[in-house]
Amino acid sequence: EENFNGYFGWNGTRTPTVLENRYGVAQGGFGYRWHTVDPRFDVAATPNEPNRFGWVVEIDPFDPASKPVKRIALGRFKHENAEHVIAADGTVVIYMGDDERNEYIYKFVSAGKFDASNPRAPANRNLLDAGTLYVAKFEGSTPGRGTGTWIALVQGQNGLTAANGFPDQASILINARAAADRVGATMMDRPEWITVNPGR
């Protein structure tokens, strides 16, 4: 959900939280003023409501009766897209960009493996519920050349501890931006429309 922060706002005097600031949730939002007519969008009344936005939502076009599923393991930020590929080992890999200046490139690797012999198998439907979220760190000063590494955003690793504001995995997924800040990922110039090289 790109630019979800603009739906929210509040009346009166209130100091935004660190999390709200990091995701751009501001008093006036984008000027829609929804918070003046629906308490759901009034952060003063429902402070956790913005945390329900910014997730990848998956639909099943082959099942009109199915309900959309929020894939929280992919992290919360301004997803421009979610490009998928099946890795050589059968895991599902999702590449994503956080579409805002000075944000990051992420990837998710499923814990389970895709059953290519039965693409509509029930087990395939839940592959995006469990796995590891990573953020990219790039090195190199020569234009067009460099290297990169993926840093796991996992509670207890890479400084993502309770002492640093991440008591559990949910806190990392909800505040993926701050987790990426903490591990020293590379800020990008509004990364969007991530794609993969089909020959790699």
C-alpha positions as CSV (number, residue, x, y, z in Angstrom):
1,E,0.0,0.0,0.0
2,E,1.8,3.0,-1.2
3,N,1.2,6.4,0.5
4,F,-1.1,5.0,3.1
5,N,0.2,7.5,5.6
6,G,-1.7,10.3,3.9
7,Y,-5.1,8.9,4.9
8,F,-4.4,9.6,8.6
9,G,-4.3,12.8,10.7
10,W,-5.6,14.2,13.9
11,N,-7.2,17.4,15.4
12,G,-5.7,19.4,18.2
13,T,-2.2,19.3,19.7
14,R,-0.4,16.0,19.7
15,T,3.2,15.0,19.4
16,P,3.7,12.2,16.8
17,T,5.5,9.1,17.9
18,V,8.9,8.0,16.5
19,L,7.1,5.3,14.5
20,E,4.6,7.8,13.1
21,N,7.4,10.1,12.1
22,R,9.3,7.3,10.4
23,Y,6.3,6.4,8.3
24,G,5.2,10.0,7.5
25,V,2.0,10.0,9.6
26,A,1.3,13.7,10.2
27,Q,-1.4,15.9,11.6
28,G,-2.9,17.0,8.3
29,G,-2.1,13.8,6.3
30,F,-2.4,14.6,2.6
31,G,-5.3,16.9,3.2
32,Y,-8.0,14.4,2.7
33,R,-9.3,15.2,6.2
34,W,-10.8,11.7,6.6
35,H,-9.8,11.9,10.3
36,T,-12.5,14.6,10.7
37,V,-15.3,12.3,9.7
38,D,-14.2,8.8,10.6
39,P,-12.4,8.0,13.9
40,R,-10.6,5.1,12.2
41,F,-8.4,7.7,10.5
42,D,-7.9,9.9,13.6
43,V,-4.6,8.8,15.0
44,A,-5.4,10.5,18.3
45,A,-8.5,8.2,18.7
46,T,-7.0,5.0,17.2
47,P,-3.2,5.3,17.4
48,N,-2.5,1.8,16.1
49,E,-4.7,2.0,13.0
50,P,-1.8,3.2,10.7
51,N,0.1,0.0,11.6
52,R,-2.6,-2.0,9.8
53,F,-1.5,-0.4,6.5
54,G,1.6,-0.7,4.5
55,W,1.5,-4.5,3.9
56,V,1.5,-6.6,0.8
57,V,-2.0,-8.0,0.2
58,E,-2.4,-11.1,-1.9
59,I,-5.5,-12.0,-3.9
60,D,-6.3,-15.3,-5.6
61,P,-7.6,-14.5,-9.1
62,F,-8.6,-18.2,-9.6
63,D,-11.0,-18.2,-6.6
64,P,-13.5,-15.3,-6.6
65,A,-14.8,-16.4,-3.2
66,S,-11.5,-16.1,-1.5
67,K,-10.6,-13.3,0.8
68,P,-7.5,-11.1,0.4
69,V,-4.6,-12.1,2.6
70,K,-2.3,-9.7,4.3
71,R,1.3,-11.1,4.1
72,I,2.9,-9.5,7.2
73,A,6.1,-11.6,6.9
74,L,7.1,-9.3,4.0
75,G,7.3,-6.3,6.2
76,R,5.5,-3.0,6.5
77,F,6.5,-0.1,4.2
78,K,5.4,1.6,1.0
79,H,5.5,-1.3,-1.3
80,E,5.6,-0.3,-5.0
81,N,5.5,-3.9,-6.0
82,A,6.5,-7.4,-5.0
83,E,8.5,-9.2,-7.6
84,H,8.6,-13.0,-7.1
85,V,10.9,-15.7,-8.3
86,I,11.3,-19.4,-7.5
87,A,14.9,-20.0,-6.4
88,A,16.9,-23.0,-7.5
89,D,16.3,-24.6,-4.1
90,G,12.5,-24.2,-4.5
91,T,12.0,-21.4,-2.1
92,V,9.9,-18.4,-3.1
93,V,11.9,-15.1,-3.1
94,I,10.1,-11.7,-3.1
95,Y,12.0,-8.6,-4.0
96,M,10.5,-5.2,-2.9
97,G,11.3,-1.5,-2.9
98,D,10.1,1.0,-0.3
99,D,8.9,3.8,-2.6
100,E,10.1,6.9,-0.8
101,R,13.3,8.9,-0.8
102,N,16.1,7.5,1.4
103,E,14.4,4.1,1.9
104,Y,15.5,0.6,1.2
105,I,15.4,-2.5,-1.0
106,Y,14.1,-5.7,0.7
107,K,13.8,-9.4,-0.1
108,F,11.9,-12.2,1.5
109,V,12.8,-15.8,1.3
110,S,10.2,-18.4,2.2
111,A,10.9,-21.1,4.8
112,G,9.0,-23.6,2.7
113,K,9.4,-24.7,-0.9
114,F,7.1,-24.3,-3.8
115,D,5.5,-27.5,-5.1
116,A,5.9,-27.0,-8.9
117,S,4.1,-30.3,-9.6
118,N,0.9,-28.9,-8.1
119,P,0.9,-25.1,-8.3
120,R,-2.5,-24.8,-6.7
121,A,-1.6,-27.1,-3.7
122,P,-2.8,-25.8,-0.4
123,A,0.8,-25.7,1.0
124,N,1.8,-23.3,-1.8
125,R,-0.9,-20.8,-0.6
126,N,0.9,-20.2,2.7
127,L,4.5,-19.9,1.6
128,L,4.6,-16.1,2.2
129,D,3.6,-16.5,5.8
130,A,6.9,-17.8,7.1
131,G,10.5,-17.0,6.1
132,T,13.2,-14.4,6.5
133,L,13.0,-10.7,5.5
134,Y,16.3,-9.1,4.4
135,V,17.4,-5.6,3.5
136,A,20.1,-4.7,1.1
137,K,23.5,-3.1,1.9
138,F,25.6,-2.0,-1.1
139,E,29.3,-1.3,-1.3
140,G,31.3,0.4,-4.0
141,S,32.3,3.8,-5.1
142,T,32.9,3.2,-8.9
143,P,29.8,4.1,-11.0
144,G,28.2,0.9,-12.3
145,R,30.3,-1.4,-10.1
146,G,30.0,-2.7,-6.6
147,T,28.8,-5.5,-4.4
148,G,25.9,-6.1,-2.2
149,T,24.9,-8.2,0.8
150,W,21.5,-9.1,2.3
151,I,21.2,-8.4,6.0
152,A,18.6,-10.5,7.9
153,L,15.9,-8.6,9.8
154,V,15.5,-11.2,12.5
155,Q,14.9,-10.5,16.2
156,G,18.1,-11.0,18.2
157,Q,20.4,-10.6,15.2
158,N,22.3,-7.7,13.8
159,G,21.4,-5.4,16.7
160,L,17.7,-6.0,16.5
161,T,17.2,-6.6,20.2
162,A,14.8,-5.6,22.9
163,A,17.4,-3.1,24.2
164,N,17.3,-1.4,20.8
165,G,13.5,-1.3,20.6
166,F,12.8,-4.6,18.9
167,P,11.4,-7.0,21.6
168,D,10.0,-9.5,19.1
169,Q,9.7,-10.2,15.4
170,A,6.4,-8.4,15.1
171,S,8.1,-5.1,16.1
172,I,10.6,-5.6,13.3
173,L,8.0,-6.3,10.7
174,I,5.8,-3.4,11.8
175,N,8.7,-1.0,11.8
176,A,10.8,-2.5,9.0
177,R,12.2,1.0,8.2
178,A,13.7,1.4,11.6
179,A,15.0,-2.1,11.6
180,A,16.7,-1.4,8.3
181,D,18.2,1.8,9.8
182,R,19.5,-0.1,12.7
183,V,21.3,-2.8,10.7
184,G,23.0,-0.2,8.5
185,A,21.3,-0.9,5.2
186,T,21.9,1.4,2.2
187,M,19.4,4.2,1.7
188,M,18.2,4.5,-1.9
189,D,16.7,7.2,-4.0
190,R,13.1,6.1,-3.9
191,P,13.5,2.4,-5.0
192,E,10.4,1.2,-6.9
193,W,9.4,-1.4,-9.4
194,I,12.0,-4.0,-8.5
195,T,12.5,-6.7,-11.1
196,V,14.7,-9.7,-11.5
197,N,17.0,-10.9,-14.2
198,P,15.4,-14.0,-15.6
199,G,18.8,-15.3,-16.7
200,R,20.3,-15.3,-13.2
